[in-house]
Amino acid sequence: MTILQQQLFQQLRSKTLFSKAQNYALAYLDDVQQQRVFPSEQTLASLSVFDEALPNETMDPDTILDILHQVGSKATVAQNAGRYFGFVNGGALPITLAVSWLSSVWDQNAALYVMSPIAAKLEQVCETWLVQLLGLPQHCVAGFVSGTSTATFCGLAAARHKQLQKHNWNVNIQGLFGAPKLRLILGKQTHGTVVKAAALLGIGQQNIEWVDCDDQGRMHVDSLPELDESCIVVLQASNVNSGAFDDFSSICGKAKQGGAWVHIDGAFGLWAAASSRFSNLCKGIELADSWSVDAHKTLNTPYDCGVILCQDAEALTEALQQKGSYIQHSEQRDSSVYTPEMSRRARGVELWSALKYLGKTGIASLVEQLHDHAQYFAHKLRQHSFNVLNEVVFNQVIICCDTNNLTQITLKNIQASGECWCGGSVWFDRHVIRISVCSWHTTSVDIDRTIAVFVQARDHAISSVTQSDE
Ligand SMILES: *Cc1c(COP(=O)(O)O)cnc(C)c1O
């Protein structure tokens, strides 16, 4: 046995490392509730302790945990608490954190059934449950990927494969050079990850036809171009700023007639389909061909948990095909046929635990809770004379002050407060502050406290603007 092995066996046997990590993690869960939502300048400066040369020798592993907790924990963003409203970042349900610890120890590779029967089983269960929960066609298959960026990439890969096949072109064999032209139909409010996925797939910006949107960011149905078998249409189940949903029934109807493929980017909004309160918004989603959705957003699982759903199993698995003499497929679910990666962690385990814990009614009430809190936010902000620019149909609120300048300074003050965090955006040429209520943690008390910060941030912004005018 090498000296290194002796050390490693000793660490595994004594388990003090794991208890220490557990103690630190449990302390973090308490501390993060009081911690600044975004670290102070001083904390950020302390990160320089990590700027050191690559170590020569092995070191005491306890010290590694010590540094990580003492410096690292404070330099986190308090996502597992109630006043983080940035991007569309969810919290993590306690059961999913616990399951993530246990399954980390399992250290499973979820690529093939023979690598992890439990991962394959739970992903198969998640597939069945998700299809049911979201009301998608029964024959849909699911791939478990890192997030919606990758899920959209997979959906568009399947679409590319299928649409070219309709033109007697096998993209796996013939490639893209000289292939029949594809047309990608996107709303002007499409998420940037869709354009990125398209570019990775050789569908360049010149192949995109941009469709005008209404003031909520929904694609104008009447502005759609003629759709045919060369078209891939991407719709949104929730715009990343306004939370608006496209008119799926009308657009899918037109797409079906022409033979176009429809992908829905449902990163956080597709979960609305779990609640009958949002049935109007989700009407027609089942008519699409593929869907991307993130469990790490609205469903509040830990990160790195996205899903591609596709009603055309053949198109998806052909697009993501991989061969190798050593690969051992089985009669069971081999998850890597639905994903671009081969080796990957068993992210389906956490997803399964969230679905199992919440159940249908729990998921519905989580989604409704996020929506109700977003509405409460908007109501309070209007009372304090902020301009609310969107219809709060889901969990997103976009607001602004009376001038762009004031909005930007107010946002800077909010971000510097450490009391809460939200980001900015540009909405139809106006600078805005965007609020995403995406964590189970947020209570109305958190919102009241956040509103007070907003008001103070704007007061300070007004006085700094007046001062600089004088
Ligand atoms: C978050 C988001 C994405 C990207 O998802 P990732 O999980 O970060 O890759 C795409 N589209 C929308 C609408 C989003 O909100």
PDBQT file of the ligand as one rigid body, heavy atoms in Angstrom, charges set to zero:
ROOT
HETATM    1  C1  LIG A 501     -32.550  30.057 -16.510  1.00  0.00    +0.000 C 
HETATM    2  C2  LIG A 501     -33.098  30.074 -17.860  1.00  0.00    +0.000 A 
HETATM    3  C3  LIG A 501     -32.435  29.455 -18.923  1.00  0.00    +0.000 A 
HETATM    4  C4  LIG A 501     -31.075  28.813 -18.735  1.00  0.00    +0.000 C 
HETATM    5  O1  LIG A 501     -31.163  27.730 -17.842  1.00  0.00    +0.000 OA
HETATM    6  P1  LIG A 501     -29.875  27.130 -17.114  1.00  0.00    +0.000 P 
HETATM    7  O2  LIG A 501     -30.437  26.114 -16.189  1.00  0.00    +0.000 OA
HETATM    8  O3  LIG A 501     -29.244  28.285 -16.386  1.00  0.00    +0.000 OA
HETATM    9  O4  LIG A 501     -28.973  26.569 -18.126  1.00  0.00    +0.000 OA
HETATM   10  C5  LIG A 501     -33.053  29.442 -20.148  1.00  0.00    +0.000 A 
HETATM   11  N1  LIG A 501     -34.247  30.033 -20.338  1.00  0.00    +0.000 NA
HETATM   12  C6  LIG A 501     -34.916  30.655 -19.356  1.00  0.00    +0.000 A 
HETATM   13  C7  LIG A 501     -36.258  31.257 -19.637  1.00  0.00    +0.000 C 
HETATM   14  C8  LIG A 501     -34.359  30.700 -18.078  1.00  0.00    +0.000 A 
HETATM   15  O5  LIG A 501     -35.018  31.289 -17.090  1.00  0.00    +0.000 OA
ENDROOT
TORSDOF 0
